[in-house]
Amino acid sequence: MLSPHRRSEIIDALRRGTVPRSGLDVLAVGIERFAPALDDDLNGVSAGRGAFKAIRGEYGSGKTFFGRWLQERARSRGFATSEVQISETETPLHRMETVYRRLTERLATQDASEGAFRNVIDGWFYTLEEDVLAEGDLDPADAEALVARTDALLEQRLAAVTRQAPAFSAVLRAYRQALVAEDQGLADGLLGWLGGQPNIAASVKRTAGIKGEIDHFGATNFLAGLLTILRDSGYAGLLLVLDEVETLQRMRTDTREKGLNALRQLVDEIDAGRFPGLFVVTTGTPPFYDGPQGVQRLPPLAQRLHVDFGTDARFDNPRAVQIRLPGFDLDLLGRLGAKVRDIYAEGSSNAKRLCELADDTYVRDLAQALTGQLGGRVGVAPRLFLKKLVGDVLDRIDQFDDFDPRRHYALTVTPTEMTAAERAGMAAGSVDDVELDL
């Protein structure tokens, strides 16, 4: 049974028309069959390997939901996770420094839903101190000796990373000294630089003997350093979801080519063992993987990600490097709606009325009606369907004793509440609704 807090988070997100950030296991329909293979991947990563998986699905098929469901599953198994949306202006894939910055900003663990970077770094220093004290030859009250021994252990643990990114351990050491000196402003600045933040004051960087900002290659090395810290802190690894990689298709030619090559390099470096403990998952539409403006533009990448989807989807291999989401049909949409109704009812004193007035038949009828207004495209309906079900139907049943959705509610869909993909799928009511490019 869900806690009241988790239930409220789920319902509030659906009411807004967004994907909940937690509790996704109770909403999963149609993707359960991928769980065993993904758990095997997570087990391999926790054993020190790297892994890569490409997720493909049409707009509305639940790619973002799938990524967050997998993140939640990974966190429950001791992983840290992060989700980065790829975009041309904010996070172009070929600029690892921006991807790394977003990664650290959205780093999450089982104890912190987001912004866990500081907790991870501080927790690592605590682990180092505990390891030093466990040796038994140091007086715990000797703070100066403890700091010195901890710094020495830091250098030992980061030896491999230091050879390629000496600034990483230098900033960690300076950050540690700032904490000991209780200089919080300096510590914040150093941690910001370590997380890839720009515009850090020069005076802060001078304390660690560094200059400038992290570049593409520096960020790659810093990612390796972060993986070392996570491993030493007892985490199973890091799951990184790169969402909406299909946006590469709409970027300028040079940016697109660089982004595709960066993805190819990342896949190769994972295969080569450069990032032990890293599981990268990308999400994209079929045209990105199969079309002329996506992966196919770079043959080496296309070869690495190729999977034959010519057979019946029932026989898709969940262990393959690329897996396709089944998409929604009316049956799955109805099942999802029923799950949401039951979650809503669990937290309401009107549970009986909710289940009677919004029974399975009504939920399916609502799904069918909404799908009809979207041109019969079930795939683009889930977000809007759940928003309508929660905000227009369940909320009213819960608040108004005389409200009956079959008599008092008529489904309406307006362009302003729809995404571009949903508008594209909306059926034209007349010739006047057909947009022409003239």
C-alpha distance (Angstrom), angle and dihedral (degrees) to the residues before:
residue distance angle dihedral
M1 . . .
L2 3.80 . .
S3 3.78 121.0 .
P4 3.83 115.4 -115.7
H5 3.81 89.6 -110.6
R6 3.81 95.0 53.4
R7 3.80 91.4 43.3
S8 3.80 90.7 51.9
E9 3.82 91.7 48.6
I10 3.80 91.6 52.3
I11 3.80 95.8 46.6
D12 3.82 94.0 43.9
A13 3.81 91.5 51.7
L14 3.81 93.0 48.6
R15 3.79 90.2 47.7
R16 3.82 88.2 56.4
G17 3.80 91.6 46.2
T18 3.80 95.4 -113.5
V19 3.79 135.2 121.2
P20 3.83 112.0 -96.7
R21 3.79 115.0 -116.9
S22 3.81 94.4 -140.5
G23 3.79 141.1 21.0
L24 3.79 91.8 46.4
D25 3.80 93.6 138.8
V26 3.81 89.8 73.3
L27 3.83 91.4 53.0
A28 3.81 98.2 47.1
V29 3.80 113.5 120.6
G30 3.78 125.2 166.0
I31 3.81 96.3 6.0
E32 3.80 100.2 75.6
R33 3.79 91.7 99.3
F34 3.81 90.6 67.4
A35 3.81 92.9 58.4
P36 3.85 99.7 85.8
A37 3.83 94.1 51.4
L38 3.80 92.5 44.4
D39 3.80 90.6 48.7
D40 3.80 87.8 53.7
D41 3.81 89.1 52.8
L42 3.80 90.9 49.6
N43 3.80 90.3 49.3
G44 3.81 90.1 52.4
V45 3.80 92.1 49.4
S46 3.81 91.9 48.6
A47 3.82 87.0 53.8
G48 3.81 89.9 59.5
R49 3.79 104.7 -88.8
G50 3.78 129.3 118.2
A51 3.81 125.0 -124.3
F52 3.80 139.9 -167.4
K53 3.80 129.8 -164.3
A54 3.80 129.7 177.5
I55 3.81 117.6 -152.0
R56 3.80 118.7 -157.8
G57 3.78 128.1 -169.7
E58 3.78 141.8 139.0
Y59 3.79 121.2 -98.8
G60 3.80 107.8 -71.5
S61 3.81 94.5 19.0
G62 3.80 91.2 116.7
K63 3.82 103.7 -100.2
T64 3.81 93.7 146.4
F65 3.80 90.0 44.6
F66 3.81 90.0 49.8
G67 3.80 92.0 50.5
R68 3.80 92.8 50.4
W69 3.80 91.9 43.5
L70 3.80 88.7 54.5
Q71 3.81 91.3 46.7
E72 3.78 91.1 53.0
R73 3.79 90.0 47.7
A74 3.82 90.3 50.2
R75 3.82 94.0 48.7
S76 3.80 90.2 52.9
R77 3.83 86.6 57.1
G78 3.80 94.3 52.8
F79 3.82 101.0 -90.8
A80 3.77 129.2 134.8
T81 3.81 112.1 -133.1
S82 3.78 140.2 -164.0
E83 3.79 135.8 -177.9
V84 3.80 123.4 -152.6
Q85 3.80 124.5 -173.5
I86 3.79 110.5 -145.0
S87 3.81 114.7 -134.3
E88 3.79 136.2 160.0
T89 3.80 97.3 -119.7
E90 3.82 105.1 29.3
T91 3.80 107.0 30.3
P92 3.81 113.5 8.8
L93 3.78 108.4 -176.3
H94 3.80 94.7 -129.5
R95 3.80 92.2 59.6
M96 3.77 102.6 73.2
E97 3.80 91.6 -177.8
T98 3.82 90.7 67.6
V99 3.81 92.6 43.7
Y100 3.81 89.9 49.2
R101 3.81 91.5 49.0
R102 3.81 92.3 51.9
L103 3.80 89.2 44.6
T104 3.80 92.6 57.1
E105 3.81 92.5 42.3
R106 3.81 91.4 55.3
L107 3.78 98.8 35.8
A108 3.80 109.4 140.2
T109 3.78 136.4 -175.5
Q110 3.77 134.8 -178.9
D111 3.82 88.6 -89.4
A112 3.82 98.3 42.6
S113 3.80 122.2 40.2
E114 3.81 92.7 -158.1
G115 3.80 140.3 -7.9
A116 3.81 93.3 40.9
F117 3.82 95.8 143.8
R118 3.80 94.4 100.8
N119 3.80 91.7 45.4
V120 3.80 90.6 52.1
I121 3.83 93.9 49.6
D122 3.81 94.1 44.6
G123 3.79 90.5 44.8
W124 3.79 89.9 53.2
F125 3.81 92.0 54.5
Y126 3.78 88.6 49.8
T127 3.81 89.2 52.0
L128 3.81 90.7 50.6
E129 3.80 90.7 51.0
E130 3.79 91.0 49.4
D131 3.81 90.6 50.0
V132 3.82 90.8 50.5
L133 3.80 92.9 48.2
A134 3.80 90.9 46.6
E135 3.80 88.7 65.6
G136 3.81 86.3 71.7
D137 3.83 98.8 -143.8
L138 3.80 98.4 97.3
D139 3.79 130.5 79.8
P140 3.85 106.7 -123.2
A141 3.81 88.7 -145.6
D142 3.82 92.2 59.7
A143 3.81 97.1 91.2
E144 3.81 95.0 174.7
A145 3.79 93.5 53.5
L146 3.80 91.0 44.7
V147 3.80 91.4 54.1
A148 3.81 91.6 47.8
R149 3.80 93.6 49.1
T150 3.80 91.0 45.1
D151 3.82 90.6 52.2
A152 3.80 90.1 50.4
L153 3.80 91.0 50.8
L154 3.82 89.0 47.5
E155 3.80 90.3 56.9
Q156 3.79 91.1 47.3
R157 3.79 94.5 50.8
L158 3.81 93.0 46.0
A159 3.80 97.1 41.4
A160 3.80 94.9 115.4
V161 3.81 92.9 46.5
T162 3.81 93.2 44.4
R163 3.81 91.4 60.1
Q164 3.82 89.6 63.2
A165 3.82 101.3 25.8
P166 3.82 110.5 25.9
A167 3.81 89.8 166.6
F168 3.81 90.3 66.7
S169 3.81 95.4 64.0
A170 3.82 91.6 35.5
V171 3.81 91.4 59.0
L172 3.79 91.9 43.6
R173 3.79 89.6 53.3
A174 3.81 92.2 47.9
Y175 3.80 90.7 46.7
R176 3.79 89.9 52.3
Q177 3.81 91.1 50.8
A178 3.82 90.9 48.8
L179 3.79 89.8 53.8
V180 3.80 91.6 49.4
A181 3.82 89.3 49.9
E182 3.83 89.2 47.0
D183 3.80 90.4 -125.4
Q184 3.80 97.0 149.4
G185 3.80 95.9 174.8
L186 3.79 92.1 55.6
A187 3.80 91.5 44.2
D188 3.81 90.9 52.0
G189 3.80 91.9 50.3
L190 3.79 93.8 48.9
L191 3.79 92.3 47.2
G192 3.81 89.5 49.6
W193 3.81 91.1 53.6
L194 3.80 90.8 46.6
G195 3.81 88.3 53.4
G196 3.82 91.6 52.9
Q197 3.80 97.9 -103.8
P198 3.84 114.6 157.7
N199 3.79 128.5 -135.9
I200 3.81 97.4 40.5
A201 3.81 111.1 164.7
A202 3.79 116.2 -97.0
S203 3.81 90.2 -129.6
V204 3.81 89.4 60.7
K205 3.79 92.9 50.2
R206 3.81 92.4 48.1
T207 3.80 90.8 62.7
A208 3.82 88.8 63.1
G209 3.81 94.9 38.3
I210 3.81 94.0 -115.8
K211 3.79 134.5 128.9
G212 3.79 137.7 -160.0
E213 3.78 124.8 -0.8
I214 3.79 135.3 -61.0
D215 3.81 112.3 -79.3
H216 3.80 130.4 -159.6
F217 3.80 96.1 -82.5
G218 3.79 93.0 40.6
A219 3.80 90.1 53.7
T220 3.81 90.6 52.1
N221 3.80 89.8 53.9
F222 3.80 91.6 44.6
L223 3.80 89.4 54.1
A224 3.81 88.0 56.4
G225 3.80 88.4 50.1
L226 3.80 92.0 50.6
L227 3.80 89.8 51.9
T228 3.80 89.4 53.5
I229 3.80 91.0 51.3
L230 3.79 92.0 48.6
R231 3.80 91.7 49.7
D232 3.82 92.6 48.3
S233 3.81 90.0 48.5
G234 3.78 92.4 57.5
Y235 3.80 99.5 -101.8
A236 3.79 117.3 142.3
G237 3.80 91.4 -132.6
L238 3.79 142.5 -77.0
L239 3.81 126.8 -67.1
L240 3.82 110.8 -158.9
V241 3.81 118.2 -170.0
L242 3.81 115.0 -161.7
D243 3.78 101.4 -162.4
E244 3.81 127.9 -162.0
V245 3.81 96.5 12.6
E246 3.81 86.5 159.4
T247 3.82 86.7 81.2
L248 3.82 85.3 81.2
Q249 3.82 87.2 77.6
R250 3.80 91.1 64.3
M251 3.79 96.6 47.5
R252 3.79 127.9 98.5
T253 3.78 113.4 -77.6
D254 3.80 95.4 -107.7
T255 3.81 92.7 46.9
R256 3.80 91.6 47.3
E257 3.80 92.9 50.2
K258 3.79 92.1 48.7
G259 3.82 91.1 47.6
L260 3.80 93.5 51.1
N261 3.79 91.0 48.0
A262 3.82 90.7 49.1
L263 3.81 89.1 53.4
R264 3.80 90.5 49.6
Q265 3.80 90.8 50.2
L266 3.80 91.3 49.4
V267 3.82 91.9 51.9
D268 3.81 91.0 48.4
E269 3.81 93.8 47.4
I270 3.80 91.1 50.5
D271 3.81 89.8 50.3
A272 3.80 90.1 48.2
G273 3.81 91.7 55.5
R274 3.81 95.6 -110.9
F275 3.82 92.3 134.1
P276 3.82 110.8 38.1
G277 3.79 109.8 -172.5
L278 3.84 95.5 25.3
F279 3.81 122.9 121.8
V280 3.81 112.6 -174.6
V281 3.81 120.1 -166.2
T282 3.81 122.8 -174.3
T283 3.80 125.3 -166.4
G284 3.79 124.7 -156.0
T285 3.78 145.9 142.7
P286 3.84 123.7 -93.1
P287 3.83 92.0 -105.3
F288 3.79 89.1 58.9
Y289 3.80 91.9 56.4
D290 3.81 97.6 35.6
G291 3.81 107.4 22.7
P292 3.82 130.2 92.4
Q293 3.82 94.9 -109.4
G294 3.80 96.4 52.0
V295 3.78 138.9 47.6
Q296 3.83 92.6 -23.9
R297 3.81 90.1 68.6
L298 3.81 88.2 71.6
P299 3.83 108.7 49.8
P300 3.83 95.8 -165.2
L301 3.82 89.9 55.7
A302 3.81 92.4 43.7
Q303 3.81 89.8 53.1
R304 3.80 92.3 51.1
L305 3.82 93.8 49.4
H306 3.80 99.6 37.6
V307 3.80 117.0 128.2
D308 3.81 125.5 165.9
F309 3.80 108.7 -119.3
G310 3.79 94.6 172.6
T311 3.80 93.5 106.7
D312 3.80 128.4 79.0
A313 3.81 109.8 -66.8
R314 3.81 88.7 -125.3
F315 3.80 88.1 72.2
D316 3.81 98.2 47.8
N317 3.79 112.0 137.3
P318 3.86 110.1 -120.0
R319 3.81 88.8 -163.7
A320 3.81 93.2 61.6
V321 3.81 120.9 108.5
Q322 3.82 88.8 -112.8
I323 3.79 125.0 41.1
R324 3.79 129.3 -177.7
L325 3.76 125.0 -139.1
P326 3.79 113.1 -127.7
G327 3.80 95.3 -130.8
F328 3.77 124.4 -140.5
D329 3.78 129.4 -63.1
L330 3.78 125.0 -179.1
D331 3.79 92.0 -92.9
L332 3.82 93.1 55.1
L333 3.80 91.5 42.8
G334 3.80 90.5 52.1
R335 3.81 91.7 48.0
L336 3.79 90.6 49.8
G337 3.79 91.6 49.4
A338 3.80 91.3 50.3
K339 3.81 90.3 51.7
V340 3.79 91.0 51.7
R341 3.81 91.4 48.4
D342 3.80 91.1 51.6
I343 3.82 91.7 48.8
Y344 3.79 89.7 49.8
A345 3.81 92.1 47.5
E346 3.82 92.9 51.3
G347 3.79 89.7 66.0
S348 3.80 97.3 42.5
S349 3.79 133.3 83.8
N350 3.81 86.4 -143.5
A351 3.80 95.0 61.5
K352 3.81 94.2 131.9
R353 3.82 94.1 51.6
L354 3.80 91.6 45.8
C355 3.80 92.8 53.2
E356 3.81 93.0 44.3
L357 3.82 99.4 45.8
A358 3.81 94.6 37.4
D359 3.79 97.0 38.5
D360 3.80 123.4 159.3
T361 3.80 92.1 -88.2
Y362 3.81 93.1 53.4
V363 3.81 92.0 45.8
R364 3.80 91.0 52.3
D365 3.83 91.5 46.0
L366 3.81 90.0 52.2
A367 3.81 90.5 49.5
Q368 3.78 90.8 50.1
A369 3.81 93.0 47.5
L370 3.79 92.9 50.1
T371 3.79 92.3 46.0
G372 3.79 88.8 52.9
Q373 3.80 90.5 55.9
L374 3.80 88.8 52.1
G375 3.78 93.5 57.0
G376 3.80 94.1 -93.9
R377 3.81 91.7 -66.2
V378 3.79 102.7 140.4
G379 3.80 90.7 -179.7
V380 3.80 94.2 71.0
A381 3.82 95.0 42.6
P382 3.86 107.7 76.2
R383 3.81 99.4 83.2
L384 3.79 95.4 46.5
F385 3.81 92.8 39.2
L386 3.81 93.3 55.9
K387 3.81 91.6 43.6
K388 3.82 90.1 53.9
L389 3.80 93.4 42.9
V390 3.80 93.9 52.5
G391 3.80 102.9 33.1
D392 3.80 101.6 33.6
V393 3.80 103.2 30.9
L394 3.80 116.2 18.8
D395 3.81 95.0 39.2
R396 3.80 90.8 52.5
I397 3.80 94.5 46.4
D398 3.80 88.3 50.4
Q399 3.81 95.0 49.1
F400 3.82 105.0 34.4
D401 3.79 118.9 54.1
D402 3.80 93.6 -159.7
F403 3.81 97.4 46.2
D404 3.79 115.1 117.5
P405 3.83 113.4 178.9
R406 3.80 92.4 -152.7
R407 3.81 91.6 58.4
H408 3.80 104.9 25.2
Y409 3.79 105.5 35.5
A410 3.78 128.1 71.2
L411 3.78 116.9 -177.2
T412 3.80 114.6 -120.4
V413 3.79 128.3 175.7
T414 3.80 122.5 -165.9
P415 3.82 127.0 -169.3
T416 3.81 92.0 -122.6
E417 3.81 92.5 66.0
M418 3.80 94.1 47.7
T419 3.77 133.5 87.3
A420 3.80 120.3 -125.9
A421 3.81 91.4 -99.0
E422 3.79 91.4 50.7
R423 3.80 92.1 48.8
A424 3.78 90.1 50.1
G425 3.79 89.7 55.9
M426 3.81 97.0 46.3
A427 3.76 112.6 115.1
A428 3.78 116.2 -116.2
G429 3.77 111.2 -117.0
S430 3.79 94.6 -159.9
V431 3.78 141.0 -6.0
D432 3.80 87.4 -88.5
D433 3.83 89.4 65.2
V434 3.82 93.6 58.4
E435 3.82 111.8 101.1
L436 3.79 115.3 -142.5
D437 3.79 127.5 -166.7
L438 3.81 104.5 -134.9
